[in-house]
């Protein structure tokens, strides 16, 4: 223990790279979040937060939210653009717009709207429900509301009415057939709209969402459609309403060069629209500002090769240069940076319920004289393992293990002996793996030994509910134990969730040199409390989660600091069993009625007593109203 330091844990789990000065490890070996208490920055133990929630009756898993980090991300984004604008003497302004779809939780929208008033931060709505929320929570008349997505008459009418109220609304035309409907409703209501247009850039994109930009993107007009739109607006005498140009390259853009190339092409289109007679004035560059999930600062899908100040400066330089060449007024700049604002906001915390070990660190005793010969054969291999005969030893161990299984299948070996044979096999593999780790070029078959010795740590959460991107697109999230970080993690684990699905696991983790197939973990004995956190999960994960195995939303709490004490605000109980059953159209009263009938039939048949019926029905009701996750 004495040979392990906090700095080694910081390096091992990468918190010094991806933590962005929001997360760290304290001297007690506990993961901390850095929150503001007035003018001071205070490290708050996440394990202490989890334990505080447990004392209040909230079992794990829990989602911890930090409004302070949300505020800081808004502040950082606006300050970076402000600094770049000032340095370049740029004459336009910056307006941030948060896309509601990235995390639609009410608390997120409320906080962004309230704190963002200082910077006139607006909202982007891609549906009628999102527009309803945006209109209700936007009190700053300078904040923009960008209306994207498919728009029926109700959507258009609501946006026009909000325009009439004096709200700063842009209806963005994303498909050729939208304009006639907008003009028809505009004339019917007598309200002229503020219009934007989304364009499909030909500039390439990169990352998981590269297909959401370019010629094959789903939304946006191509060049010929844009020309037709301008001509129609001119004919209908609505060209003066066209004030915003919008493009979108996709989410999590890792390469700054690609971002600059898109901005350059976009400016050529923007300048052309001005020359066509559209007043313009706003350039909406969409989302894409990446989060460095793995801390590598590389052009990779879970990282990015640029900083926030560099991103802002490069966009302003590109836009300013093209305006200078074309002698066009510099537009107000808009970004829809959702991921970069909310990713740090949430941490998923969960406990480890059980462990399956493959590595056998303790020497196993020699089989006795009365035990099967095949056990003695496997044990004898351990006496002769060295680098020269490693392949031979591996071949023999594999052979005898398979023979043990075959003998069991044919009834010639009992279950206890088969179990002992497999335990001896894993012990021999552990001994061989230690030698393999010292070899520069081990044989391919032996090199795979290491992967086969990784333990399973069974975690109390659902990948599909709380980390869907880890399953769907192999998104890498930072994972780290919340305590014991002043001790050396002696084990390696894959995290298996509590769903009965082979895909319900996390087997890709951040490493100093890229991605590794295991998480370094500490020993977890039966009954031990061992809590792990998944970090940077504020973007999309709460929105995209599903009800696989009918595991619902976890408990949620917003955490802060006031006068040196941790505050627990906005507590939201996770889904009960009854909740998730109702989501998939079960009538819980009907379920109870059907089950009660079965229990009463058992009473009538003399299988159970009436008192036992009461106990069974109480257990049924308690389960129905209980948490969907494991409760000790």
N, C-alpha and C positions, 0 to 999 in steps of 0.2 A: 504494500500500500504506500509506503514512504517514498517509493521510487516514482510514483505517479503524481503529476501536477495538474492544476487547473488549466494552465496554458496548453498542456498536451490534449486535454479534453476539448478545448476551444478549437485546436487544429484538427483533431480527429473528426469531430462532428461538423466542422466548417462554420461554426457560428460567427467566427471572426470575419468570415467572407460574405455570408448571406444575411447576417443579422442587421446590417445597415445601421448600427448603433442603436437599434431598438431592443435587441436581445443579447444576453451575455450569460456568464456563469459567475456566481458569487464565491466567496472564500469557503463557504460551507458545502460547495459542490452542488448547488441547486441552480437550475435554469431560472433566469430572471428576465423580466420585461422592464424597460426603462420608461417610466411615466413622469409627468410633470406634476409637482405639488407646489402650486404658485409659481415662483420663479426658479425653484429647484428641480433638479432631475433626481428621481428616486428609483433605485432598483427594487422591484417587487418580485418575491419568490413565487414562481408559478405553482410549485408544490404546496406552498402555504395557501395560495388561492384555492387550489383543488380541495385541500383539507378543510378550508373554511366553508366551501360549498357542501362538502359531505356532512359537516356538523349541522348545516342548515337543512339537511334532508335530501340533498341532490346527489344521487349516485353517479358514477362514471358510466358512459362517456359524457363529457361536458365540452361545450364550445365556449371559450373565453374570448370576449370581444373587448377591444381597447379603443374607446372614442378618441383618446389622446393621440394615438397613432394615425387615426383617420384624419384628424385635424392637421397633424404635422405633415401628412402627405399632400393635402390641399395647399398648405402653406409653402412647402418646398417647391411644388410645381409652379405656383404663381410667382414665387420669389425668383426662381431660375429664369422664367420668361421675362420678368421685370428687369432683371440684371442684364440679360442679353439684349433687350430692347433699348435700354439706356446706353449700353456700350456701343451699339450700332447706330444710335440716333434714329431709330426706327420710329416712324410717325403714327403707325397704327397701334392698336391696343390688343391685349391678349384676353380672351374669355374662355375659361375652362367650362366644359360641359360633361357631366357625368352620365354615362349610359345606364339607365335603370336596370337593364337586363343582366348586368354583371353581378349584382347582388341587390335583389329587390326588397330585402327586409326593411320594414317600416323604420326601424331604428337607424339604419344606414341613410335612408333618404332624408329623414328628419335632421340628422346631424350634419349631413352635407349641405342641406339647404340653410340651416341655421348658421353654422360656422362659415360656410362659403359666401354668406352675404357680404363679408368684408372684401371679397374678391369678385363679387358678382358671378359666382359659380352657378351655372345653369344645369338643366337636365335634358337628357335625350330620351324620347318616348317612341317605341316601335310598335305599340299596340294601344287600343282604346283604354285598357286597364292602366297601362303605364301613363298615358296622358292624363287620366283622371287623377292619379297620384301626383303627377308633376304640377298640375294646375292647383291642387289643394295645398301643396307644400312650398310653392314658390311665392314668396312675399316681396322679393326684390324685383322691382320693375325693370332694372337693367340686366337682370339675369336672363339668359336665353333659354328658350324651350325649343328644341329641334325635333320636328315630327318626321320620323322615318317609317319605313315599312308599308304594308298594304293599308289603304285608307278607303273605307266606305263613306257613305254620306254622313253617318253619325260622327265619325272621326273628323271629317272635314268641317262639319258644322260646328263642332265643339272648338276646334282650333280657330275658326273664324270668329266665333263669339268671344273667345279669349283675346283675340286681336282687338276686337271692338272695346274690350274692357281696358285696353292699354297695356296688355302683357306683351312681352317681347318674343313673339311666336314666329318660327319659320316652318312653312310646309314644304318639305323637300320632295321634289318629283323624282321618283326612282324608276318608274316604268312609263313607257310611251302613252299608255291609255289613261293615265291619271289626270292629265291636264284638262280634258273636257269636263270631267266631273267637278274639278275644283272651280273652273270658270262658271259652270252651271249653278253651283251652290253659292258662289260669290255674288252672282247677279241676283239670285233669289233672295238672299239675305241683305243685299246692298252693302256688303263689307268687302273691301279690296284686301287680298292676302299679301303677305310678305312671302315671297317664293324663293326656294333654293332648288338646285338641281344636282343630282348625284351622277358622276361620270365614271365610266369604266376605263381606268388607265391601262395602257399597254405595258407600262413598266412592270418588270418582274417583282415578285415578292418572295419571301422565304419563311421558313418555320412551319409549324403544324397547320396554319391557316392560310397558306400561300394561295390556295384556290379561291379564297374570298375576295381577292383582287385580280386584276388583269381581264383579258378578253372574255374568259369563261366564268366570271363572277355572276352570281345570281341577280344582284340588284345593280341598277345604274344604267345610264344610256350610253350607247356607242356614239361615234362621231356623227354619223348620218342622222341618227335619231335626235341628237342635240341640235343640229342645224334645223331640222324640221320643227323642233320645239320653239326655237327662237323665232322662226318665221311665223308660227302660229300665234305666239304671244304678240308679235308686232301687228299681225292682221287683226287680232282681237283687242288691240290697244291695252295690253297688259304687260308690255315689255318693261315698263317702269317698276313692276312688282318683282322682277328678277334681281335679287340682291345678294344671293349666297351661292358659292360653288363648293361642292362637297365631293370628296373622294375618300376611299377607304382601302387600305392595303391588307388588312387582316390584323389579328391580335398577336401579341408577343413577337414583335419583329426584332430579330437578333442582330441585324447588320445595319449599321448607320449609313453605309454607302447606298444600300437599296432604298432607304428612307429619303436620302437626298435626291436620288434619281427620280423617284416618284414626285417629289415636290417640284422638281424642275419641269417635268412634263405637265403637271397640274397648272403651273404658272403660265405655260404657253396657252393652255385652254382658257384660263382666267383672263389673260390679256386679250385674247380673241373675243371673248364675250363682251368685254368693255368696248372694244372697237366696233362690235355689232350694235352697240347702242344701249346695252343693259347697264344700269347704274352700278350694280355689284356693290362691293364694299366689304364683304366677308368671305374669308377663305377657311373652310372647315376641312382640316386635314385628317379627320377621323381618329380612330384609335391606333394602337400598335406599340405605344411606348412600353418597353419590355420590363419585366421584373427579373432580376438575377437570382433565380431560385437556387442554383448550385454554387454561386459565388465565384465562378471561374472567370468572369468578365471576357467570355469568348463568344464568337459567332456560332452559337449552338442553340438548339430549340428551348433549353431550360435556362438560358443565360442571355447576355447581350455584350457587344464589344464597344459600348459607349456609356457615358455617364449622363445624368439628367442635364447638367449645364451644357454639355456638348450637343445633346439632342436639340435643346432650345436654340443655341447659337447657330447651329448648322441650318435649321429651318429658316430662321430669320435672315441669315446671309443669303440663302438661295432665293427666297421671296424678294428680298430687297434688291438684289442684283438684277432680277428679271424686270422688276418695276422700273428700275433706272434705265435699262436698255429700251424699254417700250414707252417710257415717259408716261407711266400710269401711276396713279395714287396708290400708296401702300395700303393693302387691306387690313382690316382687323383680323386677327388670327384666332382660330378656334381649334382645340383638340378635344377629342372624346376619350380621354385616358381613364378608363374604368379600372382595368387590372392594376395599373401602377398606383391608383389611389387606395383600393380596398384590400389588396393581397395581404399586407402586413397586419391588417385589422383583426384577424381571427386566428386562434390556435385551437386545434382539436386535441383534447387530452383523453387518454384511455388507460386502463390498467391491464396488466398481463394476468390471465386467468390460469394458465397452465403451460407446461413446457414439454416438448419431445426432444430428448437428447440423442444425438448421433455420435458426437465425439465422446470417447470414454477416457477420461483423464486419470481415473484411479486404476492401478494394476489389478487384474483379475486373478483369483487363485487358480492353481493348477487343478484340473478335474480329478476327482477321486477315482480309485480303482474300479468302483462299481458303476461309474458313469459310461455312457456310450463312447466307443473308440473315436467316433468322428469329432467329438468335443476335444479329445486329447490331440487329434491331428491338427485342429485349428490352433490350439494353445501352443503346440510345439513350433509353429511358424514364428511366434513372437520371440523365440530364443535365437533365431538365425537371421533376423532381418538386418541387412546392411545395404549400402548403396550399390554394391556390385551385384547382388542377387535380388534386387528390389522387384524387378519384373516377375521373376520366378515366384517370389513369395506372394505377390499379388495374384498371380494365376492360381496358385495353390489355394489361397484363401477363398477366392471366388468359387473355385471348384467344390471345395468342402462345404461352403455355405449352401450352394445349389443342391449338393447331395443331401444335406440335412433336410432341405425343403422337400426333395423328392421322397426321401424315406418317410417323412411325416405324411405326405399325400397318400402313400401306399400303406400306411398304418404300421410302419416299422420303427417309428420314433414318436414318443409322446410330446405333447404340447410344451411341457416344461423344458424338455431337452432341446426342442427346436428353438425356444426363446433363448436358452443359454448359448446355443450355437451362434445365433445372430448377434448376441451381445459380445461374444468372443471375436466375431468377425469385425464388428465396428471398432473394437479395441485394437486389433491388428492393423486395421486401416488407419487409425489415429497414429499409431507408431510409424507407419510408412509415410503418412502425410508430413510428419515432422522432418523426415529425411528429404522428401520431395521438395519442401520449401527451401532447402539449402542448395538445390541443384540448379545450375544455369539453364540447362535444356533437358528437362525430364521427358520421358516418352509421353506421347499424347494421352494414352490411356491412364497413366499415372497422374498426369497433370490435372485430370478431372476428379481425382480423389478428394481434393480440397473442397470442391463444390458439394460433394455428397455428404460431407461431414458438418454441414450447416444445420443448426437446430431450428425447430419451429417454436416460436413464442406465440401463444394463442391470445389475441388481443380483443378486448371488449368493445368492438365497434364494427360497423359495416363499411367496407370499401365502396360499395355501390351507393350507399346513402350519403356518406360524408366525404369521400374522396373519389368521385366518379371519374375524374380526368386521369387519375393514376391507373385505372383499369382500362378506360376507353382509348386514350391516346398516349399512354406511357409517360404522362407528365411526372417529372421528378419534383417531389416536395422534400424539404428538409425534415428529418426526424431526429429526435434527441431525447434521452431520458431526462426527466425533470429533477432527478436527484441522484446521489451516489457518484456525481461527476468528479469528486476528489479521489475516487477509487479507479483502478485500472479495469476496464471491461474485458474480462477473460474469455467471453463467449461470443459467438457469431450467430445471428438469427435472421430468419425470414419471418415477417409478421403475417400470421394467418388470422383472418377475422372470424366472427362467430356465425357467418352464413355457412350453409352446407353446400358451398360452391367452390370448385377447384380454382376458379379465377379470383376468389375472395382472399387475395394475399398481396403483400407488398414485397417485392424481391429485387427492387432497384433503388439504390441509395447513393447519396452524395459521397464522393471520395476526393481526396486531395488531388488525384490524378485523373479524375473523370467520374465514372460510375462503377460502383461495386455491387455485388449480388448479395450482400448481407449487411446487417446493421450490427456494429459492435455493441454488445449488451453485457450487463453484469449478471452474476449468478442470481437465479431466482428460485428459491426453495419453496416447497408447498407452504402456503400461508403467508408468504412474504408479500408486502405491498411494493409493487414496482410499477411506476407510472411513466408513460412516454407521451411526448407531444409531437403532433404534426403541425408544422409552422407554415405561414404564408398561404393559408387556405381561404382567405377572405373573398377571393374572386371566383365566381361561378360555382364553387363546390356546394354551397348551401342552396343554390338555385337549381342545380342540375340533379341533385340526389334523388334516387328512386326508392321504392318500397320493397326491394328484393328481400324475400323471406319475411315480409311485413315488419321489418325493423324500421322504426320511424325516426323523426327528428330527435337529436339529443337535447339534453338540457342546455340552456344558454344563460350566460350572465355577462353583464358589462362591468368591467373592473376599472377602478380609478384609485387615486390617492388624494386624501384631504387631511391636512394637519398631521401628516406622518402615518396615518392609518389607512388601511385598505378599505375601499368602499365597494359594496356589491349593489349595483343598480340594474334595473331593467331585467329582473330574473324572469325567464320564460321556461315553464316546465316542458320537458320533452313529451313526445307523443305517448299516450297510453296504448295498451293493446286495443281497447275499444275504439280509440281514435283511428288507428290504421285500418281496422276492420271496416269502419264506416267509410273510409276513403275508397275501398274497393267494393262498396255497395252492400255490405252486410248490415242487417238490422240487428244490433246487439241485443235488443229485447227479445227478438225472435230466436236468436242463438241461445240465450239463457232459457227460454221457454222449452225449446227442443231438448236441451240437455237435462233440464229439470224433469221432463217427462221420462227420460231414460232412467234417471236416478229413482224416481218414484216407482217405476216398474220393478227395479231391483228390490225396493222395500216390499212390494206386494209379493214378490217371489221368494222372499225370505233370505235374499243374498246379503243384505245389509239391514241395519236397524234404522229407525226413524232418527235417532240421535246421530248416527253415522251419516245419514242423508244431510243433516244440518251442517256437519263438518265439511262434507264434500262440496256442498253448494257455497259455503263461505269461501272455500279455497278457489272455486271457480270465479266468484265475483271479485275476489281480491286480485286474481290474475288478470281478469278483464280490465280492471282499473289501474293495474300496475304498469311499470316501465317496460318497454319492449326489449330492453337490453338486460344483461345478466346483473342480478342484484344479490349481493351476499346476504 
